[in-house]
Amino acid sequence: MEITKMEQRSLRVALEGCGHGCLHDIYASVEKSAELKGWDGVDLVIIGGDFQAVRNSYDLACMSVPHKYKEIGDFHEYYSGKRTAPYLTIFVGGNHEASNYLFELYYGGWVAPNIYYLGAANVIRVGPLRIAGMSGIWKGYDYRKPHYERLPYNQDEIQSIYHVRELDVRKLLQIRTQVDVGISHDWPKAVELSGDYEALFRKKRGFREDSQNGRLGNPAAKYVLDRLRPSYWFSAHLHVKFAAQIHHGAYLLPESRGMKRTILQRSPQVKSEREEEQGIVSRIDQNARIAANGTLESQGGPRHSMPTDTQSKLSAWNNFHQVAAKNEAAENARLLEEYERGSKGGLQTSQVVHNLTWKKIDTGDDGFGRKVSVIEKSTDTGSPESKKLKVEPEDFSVKNADEIDLDLDSDDEAPTAPAASATKPTTPEKPTAVEVSDTKANGSERAPGATTTDQRGNAYVSQDIRNQLPESFSRPTPDLKQEDEPVINEPLPEAISNTTTCFLALDKCVANREFLQLTEFEAISVQEDGQVDRPFRLQYDKEWLAITRVFANDLQLADPAARPSSDKGDAIYKPQIIEAEQWVEENIVKAEKLDIPENFIPTAPYYDPAVPITTQEMPIEYNNPQTAQFCELLGITNKFHLTDEERQARIDAGPRAAESRGSFGRNNRFPRRGGHGGGRGHRNVSGRGRDRGGFRY
């Protein structure tokens, strides 16, 4: 039968939500659904995460899941060769994975014959389709950290290794040509507002609140969706079927904290569209709105951002009630005194001098951060025609000193000085320590140097105490040279021209749940000498190979204290990527090495039923030959390779000591509240799982 041109540019695809180790059921369901649809099969199966590539019981020790939910699944049969996947299958990683195995294949690779993991981030080609994928879920406090987790893991690392990292997202944001399909485990942030969200909120109690508070979905996935603008985007994670249609407007660059960004060649209409987008974000995050007069309002009255410096946090925590009561009493006494003095002296309202200050507060593009952007002060307060003097404020967050924030290991930038005076900017003086008695008023002793005060009587934490805090409390040393320099980015590339994305999320593979959908994807990407004949095979993407080559040296492993590289912007990356593409053209394309080799090799032992699935013994870290061959192909260093001596040294050292976070939260662990908060798409443990209050699995 003759193949039409449309058939040459389309793929029959089976989309499945969360895998949860049920490959037998998934493939049987695909076969039955294809039969009902009149197809003789599908070209590709896409699984949206929680794949659970568990090879043996030791892999289960690296999976973030309660013991009662641990199951060996059936993937090990495909890994050992007992069975072979009947359809070409690709998947992204979720938050319930054998993370140690997926770490071996950071750049992507075969976990079993005919089953391909896309890696932390990737762009590949399958026939006419160009597919981009990103693994993991969002946790703001880990977003700008390196990939520091390495075997043997401690409990914290088991729960952080699958968090999305900025470096991987930055690579995806360098794509300059059209993509057909995007895949992420959790939903892009705010995507629910582009579909029938009322029906969704009726199905999933609690989603309405999370959506209104801006906690539903993954901001990083939204960054990638807004940049790549594929025809289709597929997600899973939330265990519900949901469809939406996203209409893309002007491209808004995701802001990097502490860095000035400039976009070139902005058209006049960008401003109005940007303001419209900010209005949408404001509706998403109804806790903070910008009123028409430029002041910050919220549903419950004025709202301020939480303090970010250690001094404010400790002061608010230790002295909250005393300070609040003292301030209230002082304010009442002052008002009463002014009232009595005015009554006795016959004070006229015309004698009152008002010093007026206007502060305009803006939110970041992601709808979270708030900062003072403009300060205006009256220059002639005695004149009714008083004019406003505009003052350029220094970059600092709006804070409430009485607000309690337990998130001492937040990734927010260090606090800066308050705004300068209206007439002359001044440099804040460094606090000078004043000797304080080490004995409390009641006579009990306290730890020496725990708290000192400056000349203004403000308490702050001494450096001796700071040095005793865990590593996560200390922020990486900023690269002042890079932060002072503007980051130049270009508008959306002309080659990315699609304006509408069809979004679909599916449930997990359970009976009577909507976990599978068969569809036909038509390609809109441009491909020279693309595949025509079925069965289609996987191919590397030329542009992605160039991007991977450029960013290879920025990858950092194993060191939690390492400072991630800063985003240098398009002005720096674009010429480097163009040069790398020329290298790829000469060394890979012309050498006909774009086909992804079918080079699967087992690295870990097969499943042994004699080893209980509840074992806590960690496996060793294996060198995966696929990663080594990929690095050799690109001419980059294989940072995942361990010598026998290095591996043994890590085994002897054991897991990195878990960080003590005080007596807050369960198990005496400090609650990990960093980033932009929790919400669906953010938590390991959900408020709504199988049952209300249960574990989402």
Solvent accessible surface area in square Angstrom, and as a share of the most:
residue,aa,sasa,rsa
1,M,219,0.98
2,E,154,0.69
3,I,66,0.33
4,T,76,0.44
5,K,163,0.69
6,M,130,0.58
7,E,55,0.25
8,Q,59,0.26
9,R,76,0.28
10,S,1,0.00
11,L,0,0.00
12,R,70,0.25
13,V,0,0.00
14,A,0,0.00
15,L,5,0.02
16,E,0,0.00
17,G,0,0.00
18,C,0,0.00
19,G,1,0.01
20,H,23,0.10
21,G,6,0.05
22,C,36,0.22
23,L,3,0.01
24,H,47,0.21
25,D,83,0.43
26,I,0,0.00
27,Y,10,0.04
28,A,58,0.45
29,S,30,0.19
30,V,0,0.00
31,E,107,0.48
32,K,110,0.47
33,S,36,0.23
34,A,3,0.02
35,E,114,0.51
36,L,138,0.69
37,K,103,0.44
38,G,66,0.63
39,W,34,0.12
40,D,143,0.74
41,G,12,0.12
42,V,17,0.10
43,D,23,0.12
44,L,0,0.00
45,V,0,0.00
46,I,0,0.00
47,I,0,0.00
48,G,0,0.00
49,G,0,0.00
50,D,2,0.01
51,F,2,0.01
52,Q,8,0.03
53,A,0,0.00
54,V,1,0.01
55,R,0,0.00
56,N,7,0.04
57,S,1,0.01
58,Y,60,0.23
59,D,1,0.00
60,L,0,0.00
61,A,8,0.06
62,C,0,0.00
63,M,6,0.03
64,S,10,0.06
65,V,17,0.10
66,P,49,0.31
67,H,99,0.44
68,K,163,0.69
69,Y,31,0.12
70,K,16,0.07
71,E,117,0.52
72,I,31,0.16
73,G,30,0.29
74,D,19,0.10
75,F,1,0.00
76,H,32,0.14
77,E,29,0.13
78,Y,7,0.03
79,Y,3,0.01
80,S,42,0.27
81,G,50,0.48
82,K,153,0.65
83,R,113,0.41
84,T,91,0.53
85,A,4,0.03
86,P,81,0.51
87,Y,32,0.12
88,L,23,0.11
89,T,0,0.00
90,I,0,0.00
91,F,0,0.00
92,V,0,0.00
93,G,3,0.03
94,G,1,0.01
95,N,2,0.01
96,H,4,0.02
97,E,4,0.02
98,A,0,0.00
99,S,9,0.06
100,N,7,0.03
101,Y,2,0.01
102,L,13,0.07
103,F,20,0.08
104,E,9,0.04
105,L,0,0.00
106,Y,14,0.05
107,Y,19,0.07
108,G,9,0.08
109,G,3,0.03
110,W,10,0.04
111,V,0,0.00
112,A,0,0.00
113,P,53,0.33
114,N,51,0.26
115,I,0,0.00
116,Y,5,0.02
117,Y,11,0.04
118,L,0,0.00
119,G,0,0.00
120,A,18,0.14
121,A,8,0.06
122,N,7,0.04
123,V,1,0.00
124,I,1,0.01
125,R,30,0.11
126,V,0,0.00
127,G,0,0.00
128,P,3,0.02
129,L,0,0.00
130,R,4,0.02
131,I,0,0.00
132,A,3,0.02
133,G,2,0.02
134,M,6,0.03
135,S,16,0.10
136,G,5,0.05
137,I,0,0.00
138,W,3,0.01
139,K,25,0.11
140,G,1,0.01
141,Y,12,0.04
142,D,0,0.00
143,Y,7,0.03
144,R,65,0.24
145,K,41,0.17
146,P,11,0.07
147,H,18,0.08
148,Y,16,0.06
149,E,1,0.01
150,R,16,0.06
151,L,9,0.04
152,P,19,0.12
153,Y,5,0.02
154,N,14,0.07
155,Q,99,0.44
156,D,14,0.07
157,E,4,0.02
158,I,12,0.06
159,Q,43,0.19
160,S,0,0.00
161,I,20,0.10
162,Y,18,0.07
163,H,6,0.03
164,V,8,0.04
165,R,2,0.01
166,E,27,0.12
167,L,22,0.11
168,D,8,0.04
169,V,2,0.01
170,R,5,0.02
171,K,12,0.05
172,L,1,0.00
173,L,25,0.13
174,Q,14,0.06
175,I,0,0.00
176,R,50,0.18
177,T,58,0.34
178,Q,15,0.07
179,V,0,0.00
180,D,0,0.00
181,V,0,0.00
182,G,0,0.00
183,I,1,0.00
184,S,1,0.01
185,H,0,0.00
186,D,0,0.00
187,W,1,0.00
188,P,0,0.00
189,K,12,0.05
190,A,12,0.10
191,V,5,0.03
192,E,1,0.01
193,L,62,0.31
194,S,47,0.30
195,G,21,0.20
196,D,89,0.46
197,Y,83,0.32
198,E,68,0.30
199,A,25,0.20
200,L,2,0.01
201,F,17,0.07
202,R,171,0.62
203,K,124,0.53
204,K,36,0.15
205,R,148,0.54
206,G,17,0.16
207,F,5,0.02
208,R,96,0.35
209,E,96,0.43
210,D,2,0.01
211,S,4,0.03
212,Q,67,0.30
213,N,29,0.15
214,G,2,0.02
215,R,55,0.20
216,L,3,0.02
217,G,1,0.01
218,N,0,0.00
219,P,1,0.01
220,A,0,0.00
221,A,0,0.00
222,K,39,0.17
223,Y,34,0.13
224,V,1,0.01
225,L,6,0.03
226,D,33,0.17
227,R,3,0.01
228,L,0,0.00
229,R,15,0.06
230,P,0,0.00
231,S,15,0.10
232,Y,50,0.19
233,W,4,0.01
234,F,2,0.01
235,S,0,0.00
236,A,1,0.01
237,H,2,0.01
238,L,2,0.01
239,H,11,0.05
240,V,12,0.07
241,K,67,0.28
242,F,13,0.05
243,A,63,0.49
244,A,12,0.09
245,Q,87,0.39
246,I,20,0.10
247,H,130,0.58
248,H,25,0.11
249,G,50,0.48
250,A,28,0.21
251,Y,18,0.07
252,L,27,0.13
253,L,19,0.09
254,P,18,0.11
255,E,80,0.36
256,S,17,0.11
257,R,62,0.23
258,G,40,0.38
259,M,26,0.12
260,K,134,0.57
261,R,47,0.17
262,T,58,0.34
263,I,36,0.18
264,L,75,0.37
265,Q,163,0.72
266,R,114,0.42
267,S,49,0.32
268,P,132,0.83
269,Q,111,0.49
270,V,23,0.13
271,K,133,0.57
272,S,68,0.44
273,E,55,0.25
274,R,59,0.22
275,E,93,0.42
276,E,113,0.51
277,E,49,0.22
278,Q,55,0.24
279,G,28,0.27
280,I,62,0.31
281,V,15,0.09
282,S,27,0.17
283,R,147,0.54
284,I,6,0.03
285,D,15,0.08
286,Q,37,0.17
287,N,44,0.22
288,A,4,0.03
289,R,100,0.37
290,I,63,0.32
291,A,24,0.18
292,A,118,0.92
293,N,116,0.60
294,G,10,0.09
295,T,59,0.34
296,L,17,0.08
297,E,87,0.39
298,S,22,0.14
299,Q,126,0.56
300,G,79,0.76
301,G,26,0.25
302,P,115,0.72
303,R,103,0.38
304,H,71,0.32
305,S,19,0.12
306,M,64,0.29
307,P,0,0.00
308,T,19,0.11
309,D,24,0.13
310,T,24,0.14
311,Q,63,0.28
312,S,20,0.13
313,K,5,0.02
314,L,58,0.29
315,S,42,0.27
316,A,4,0.03
317,W,113,0.40
318,N,91,0.47
319,N,59,0.30
320,F,64,0.27
321,H,141,0.63
322,Q,119,0.53
323,V,50,0.29
324,A,39,0.30
325,A,62,0.48
326,K,149,0.63
327,N,77,0.40
328,E,112,0.50
329,A,62,0.48
330,A,59,0.46
331,E,76,0.34
332,N,85,0.44
333,A,62,0.48
334,R,108,0.40
335,L,90,0.45
336,L,106,0.53
337,E,102,0.46
338,E,71,0.32
339,Y,157,0.60
340,E,80,0.36
341,R,141,0.51
342,G,18,0.17
343,S,72,0.46
344,K,178,0.75
345,G,66,0.63
346,G,43,0.41
347,L,108,0.53
348,Q,109,0.48
349,T,124,0.72
350,S,100,0.65
351,Q,115,0.51
352,V,68,0.39
353,V,100,0.57
354,H,115,0.51
355,N,125,0.64
356,L,82,0.41
357,T,66,0.38
358,W,94,0.33
359,K,100,0.43
360,K,91,0.39
361,I,20,0.10
362,D,43,0.22
363,T,23,0.14
364,G,29,0.27
365,D,25,0.13
366,D,35,0.18
367,G,4,0.04
368,F,29,0.12
369,G,44,0.42
370,R,29,0.11
371,K,100,0.42
372,V,9,0.05
373,S,32,0.21
374,V,39,0.23
375,I,7,0.03
376,E,36,0.16
377,K,65,0.28
378,S,18,0.12
379,T,80,0.47
380,D,74,0.39
381,T,49,0.28
382,G,70,0.67
383,S,34,0.22
384,P,133,0.84
385,E,141,0.63
386,S,41,0.26
387,K,153,0.65
388,K,110,0.47
389,L,73,0.36
390,K,135,0.57
391,V,17,0.10
392,E,150,0.67
393,P,17,0.11
394,E,66,0.29
395,D,89,0.46
396,F,39,0.16
397,S,44,0.29
398,V,17,0.10
399,K,76,0.32
400,N,53,0.27
401,A,72,0.56
402,D,45,0.23
403,E,47,0.21
404,I,60,0.30
405,D,15,0.08
406,L,40,0.20
407,D,9,0.05
408,L,32,0.16
409,D,8,0.04
410,S,12,0.08
411,D,31,0.16
412,D,45,0.23
413,E,76,0.34
414,A,58,0.45
415,P,52,0.33
416,T,75,0.44
417,A,24,0.19
418,P,98,0.62
419,A,31,0.24
420,A,20,0.15
421,S,58,0.37
422,A,28,0.22
423,T,125,0.73
424,K,141,0.60
425,P,106,0.67
426,T,88,0.51
427,T,122,0.71
428,P,77,0.48
429,E,137,0.62
430,K,180,0.76
431,P,72,0.46
432,T,74,0.43
433,A,64,0.49
434,V,66,0.38
435,E,169,0.76
436,V,55,0.31
437,S,76,0.49
438,D,64,0.33
439,T,68,0.39
440,K,107,0.45
441,A,119,0.92
442,N,123,0.63
443,G,49,0.47
444,S,51,0.33
445,E,152,0.68
446,R,61,0.22
447,A,57,0.44
448,P,102,0.64
449,G,24,0.23
450,A,30,0.23
451,T,49,0.28
452,T,25,0.14
453,T,36,0.21
454,D,17,0.09
455,Q,137,0.61
456,R,185,0.67
457,G,54,0.52
458,N,68,0.35
459,A,35,0.27
460,Y,45,0.17
461,V,6,0.03
462,S,17,0.11
463,Q,114,0.51
464,D,97,0.50
465,I,43,0.22
466,R,86,0.31
467,N,104,0.54
468,Q,135,0.60
469,L,63,0.31
470,P,33,0.21
471,E,99,0.45
472,S,25,0.16
473,F,29,0.12
474,S,77,0.50
475,R,84,0.31
476,P,72,0.45
477,T,99,0.57
478,P,63,0.40
479,D,36,0.19
480,L,120,0.60
481,K,149,0.63
482,Q,48,0.22
483,E,38,0.17
484,D,103,0.53
485,E,85,0.38
486,P,77,0.48
487,V,5,0.03
488,I,45,0.23
489,N,8,0.04
490,E,39,0.18
491,P,45,0.28
492,L,39,0.20
493,P,12,0.07
494,E,171,0.77
495,A,55,0.43
496,I,5,0.03
497,S,84,0.54
498,N,30,0.15
499,T,83,0.48
500,T,39,0.23
501,T,0,0.00
502,C,57,0.34
503,F,4,0.02
504,L,22,0.11
505,A,0,0.00
506,L,1,0.00
507,D,9,0.05
508,K,12,0.05
509,C,14,0.08
510,V,64,0.37
511,A,80,0.62
512,N,160,0.82
513,R,93,0.34
514,E,96,0.43
515,F,27,0.11
516,L,36,0.18
517,Q,60,0.27
518,L,19,0.09
519,T,32,0.19
520,E,75,0.34
521,F,8,0.03
522,E,78,0.35
523,A,13,0.10
524,I,77,0.39
525,S,1,0.01
526,V,131,0.75
527,Q,34,0.15
528,E,153,0.69
529,D,147,0.76
530,G,27,0.26
531,Q,14,0.06
532,V,64,0.37
533,D,105,0.54
534,R,90,0.33
535,P,125,0.79
536,F,13,0.06
537,R,114,0.41
538,L,5,0.02
539,Q,25,0.11
540,Y,24,0.09
541,D,4,0.02
542,K,70,0.30
543,E,16,0.07
544,W,10,0.04
545,L,2,0.01
546,A,0,0.00
547,I,0,0.00
548,T,2,0.01
549,R,72,0.26
550,V,31,0.18
551,F,3,0.01
552,A,9,0.07
553,N,128,0.65
554,D,33,0.17
555,L,6,0.03
556,Q,60,0.27
557,L,26,0.13
558,A,32,0.25
559,D,68,0.35
560,P,38,0.24
561,A,68,0.53
562,A,18,0.14
563,R,112,0.41
564,P,34,0.22
565,S,33,0.21
566,S,24,0.16
567,D,15,0.08
568,K,69,0.29
569,G,1,0.01
570,D,6,0.03
571,A,51,0.40
572,I,77,0.39
573,Y,4,0.02
574,K,61,0.26
575,P,74,0.46
576,Q,79,0.35
577,I,5,0.02
578,I,81,0.41
579,E,120,0.54
580,A,7,0.06
581,E,46,0.21
582,Q,115,0.51
583,W,70,0.24
584,V,0,0.00
585,E,50,0.22
586,E,102,0.46
587,N,64,0.33
588,I,1,0.00
589,V,39,0.22
590,K,128,0.54
591,A,49,0.38
592,E,154,0.69
593,K,102,0.43
594,L,41,0.20
595,D,60,0.31
596,I,12,0.06
597,P,59,0.37
598,E,151,0.68
599,N,27,0.14
600,F,40,0.17
601,I,81,0.41
602,P,55,0.34
603,T,29,0.17
604,A,8,0.06
605,P,81,0.51
606,Y,110,0.42
607,Y,57,0.22
608,D,70,0.36
609,P,103,0.65
610,A,87,0.67
611,V,30,0.17
612,P,83,0.52
613,I,52,0.26
614,T,74,0.43
615,T,21,0.12
616,Q,117,0.52
617,E,110,0.49
618,M,46,0.20
619,P,17,0.10
620,I,75,0.38
621,E,12,0.05
622,Y,47,0.18
623,N,48,0.25
624,N,10,0.05
625,P,39,0.24
626,Q,10,0.04
627,T,3,0.02
628,A,43,0.33
629,Q,79,0.35
630,F,17,0.07
631,C,2,0.01
632,E,141,0.63
633,L,38,0.19
634,L,0,0.00
635,G,53,0.51
636,I,24,0.12
637,T,92,0.53
638,N,37,0.19
639,K,67,0.28
640,F,12,0.05
641,H,98,0.44
642,L,15,0.07
643,T,58,0.34
644,D,106,0.55
645,E,130,0.58
646,E,81,0.36
647,R,35,0.13
648,Q,95,0.42
649,A,59,0.46
650,R,74,0.27
651,I,76,0.39
652,D,105,0.55
653,A,84,0.65
654,G,24,0.23
655,P,73,0.46
656,R,79,0.29
657,A,85,0.66
658,A,68,0.53
659,E,34,0.15
660,S,88,0.57
661,R,11,0.04
662,G,39,0.38
663,S,92,0.59
664,F,56,0.23
665,G,54,0.51
666,R,177,0.65
667,N,125,0.64
668,N,106,0.54
669,R,70,0.26
670,F,9,0.04
671,P,41,0.26
672,R,45,0.17
673,R,105,0.38
674,G,3,0.03
675,G,23,0.22
676,H,35,0.16
677,G,28,0.27
678,G,21,0.20
679,G,0,0.00
680,R,2,0.01
681,G,0,0.00
682,H,1,0.01
683,R,63,0.23
684,N,25,0.13
685,V,73,0.42
686,S,3,0.02
687,G,28,0.27
688,R,60,0.22
689,G,24,0.23
690,R,151,0.55
691,D,109,0.56
692,R,139,0.51
693,G,62,0.59
694,G,23,0.22
695,F,20,0.09
696,R,13,0.05
697,Y,17,0.06
